[in-house]
């Protein structure tokens, strides 16, 4: 067994052992506390999503340092299904760690939809990390719900995607268990 992955597995298991977070409560609290500004048209929504696209189109450390404070408001709420971060310092730190630990993180926006104060961005993300999937690209599909302040900065960012199919299945030990469970779920038992 390759022991260099043991710290990653230990962190994941420790996170699971601390008990579930109340995602629904936290998400609804964030929605209430960050109503955002109304988005009047589809083109306004697309313009608002442009900052998101420029940041995640090439999530490098340099790009994060140069742009994150223009894209996110100081008190923004962020959840990518892996982590919840509140405030620009926490979001910037998380995105820097993500960028620094990956060889490549790129999201391509494939669609934008507007509903009231919310802009929904559908994307395809490519991630490449040496220690995952043998360094091969990992592709995943997802959608982000975004709300913006008066300056066009994101005040709420909630991702909807399946990390078990996108990332977790590629982790040593845990990945094998996830692939096994996914295989059981995919095959209906009669």
N, C-alpha and C positions, 0 to 999 in steps of 0.2 A: 504494500500500500504506500502511496506517495503521501508523506506526512506534511508537505508544504501547504496542503489545502486544509489541514486540521484547524488552523485559526479561523478560516472562513466558515467552516461547518460549526465550530464552537459559537461564533457570533450569531449565526442563524438560529441555532438551537437555544441559545440564551434569550434571544428575542422572543422566541415562541414560548419559553418557560415563564416569562414575565407576565403572561396572561394577555387576553385579547384587549385591544383598545376598542373603544366605542366609536368606530368610524362614522356611523350614521349620525350620532349625536354631534360629533366634532364637525362633520361636513355641513349639517344643517345650521349649526352655530356660525360657521364661517359664511354660509350663504346669507344669514340674517345680518351679520356684522359688516359684510362687504357687499352692499347691494349693487355697486357699480353704477355706471351711467347708461341710460338707454342708448341702444344702437339703432339708428333710424333706418338704415338701408343695408342691403347686401353688400354694396360697394364699401360702405363705412365699416362693416364687419371685416371685410377683406383687408382694408387698410389697417384696422386695429390689429389684425392677426399677423401683419407683416413683420413686426418686431419679434414675435414668437418664432416665425419662420426663419428670420435671420439668425437668431440665437441658436436654435436647435438644428438648423441646416448644417452647421458645423460646430458641434459642441466641443471646442478645444479650450484649453486653459486661457489662451490669449483672447479668444472671442468672449469667454465668460467675463474676464477682467475688464475688457473694453466696453461691453454692452449690457451686462446684467442690470445695472442700476438705471439704465435708460428703458429697459423692458419691464422691470418689476417696480411697483411702488414700495416705499419704505416699510409699510406694515402688511405687505402681501402675505396671503395664505397659499401654501403650495402642498399638493399631495400627488405623488406619481404612482401610487399603490405600493411602493416600496418604502417610502418615507414621507412624513409630514414635517414641513418646515414653516415657521412663521417669522416674518421679518426678513429684510433684504440681506442682512449679514448671514443669517442661517441658510437662506436660499443660495447665496453666493458661495458659501463654504461647501454646501452639499454638491452644487454643480461643479465646482473646482475639483473636489475629490473624485467625482464621477469622471470628469474629463481626464484627469491625471492618471486614473487607473485603467483607462481604455486606450487602445490604439486608435479607435475610430468610434464616434457617435454622430450619426447623421440622420435627421428626420426630413422626409420629403412630404410636404403638405399636398394632400390629394383632393381635399374638398373643404369648403368653409360654409357654414350655415349660421343664420342669425335668428334668434328668438328673444325679443324684448331686450333685456340687459345682457343676455348671454350670447357669446360667439362660440360655436363648436367647430373645432378644427380636427379633421380626420387626417391621419398621417401613417406613413410606413417608416419605421426606424430600422436602421442598420447599425449594429454594434459589433465591434471586434475587440476581443480581449484575449491575450496570449493563452491564459489559463483556462479559457472556456471554449468548448467545441473545437479543440485542437487549433485555436487561432482563426478558424473559419468565420466568416460573417454570420451573425445571427440576425434574422429578420423578424420583425413583429409588427402587427397592425394595432392601432389604437385611436383614441379620440380624446381631445382635451376640451374641457369646458372652461372658458375664460371670461372674466369680467374686468372692466377697465375703469380707471379713474378719469378725472377731467383732463389730465395731461396725456391720456392714452397709454398709461402704464398698467400692467396687469395687477389687479388687487386680489383676484382669486384664480387659482389654476388647479383644476381637478382632472387628473388623467383617468381614463377608463381603458384598461387593456389587461391581458392575462399574463402576468409575470411567470407563471409556471410553464407556459408554452414558450415564452420569449427568452427567459433567462434561467430560471431555476432548474429546468430539466437538463441544463448543461453543467451543473455543479457536480463535482465528484461526490459519491455516496448518495447525497440527497437527490441528485438528478436521476439516478437509477430507480429510486423509489417513486419519484414523480412519474417517470415514464411508465412504470409498472401500473400505477394507479390509473393513469390516463388510458392505458391499454384496456384495463378492466371496465372503465366507464364507457369507452368507445364500443365495446362488444356487449350488446344486450344479452343478459342471461335469461333464458326461457325456462 
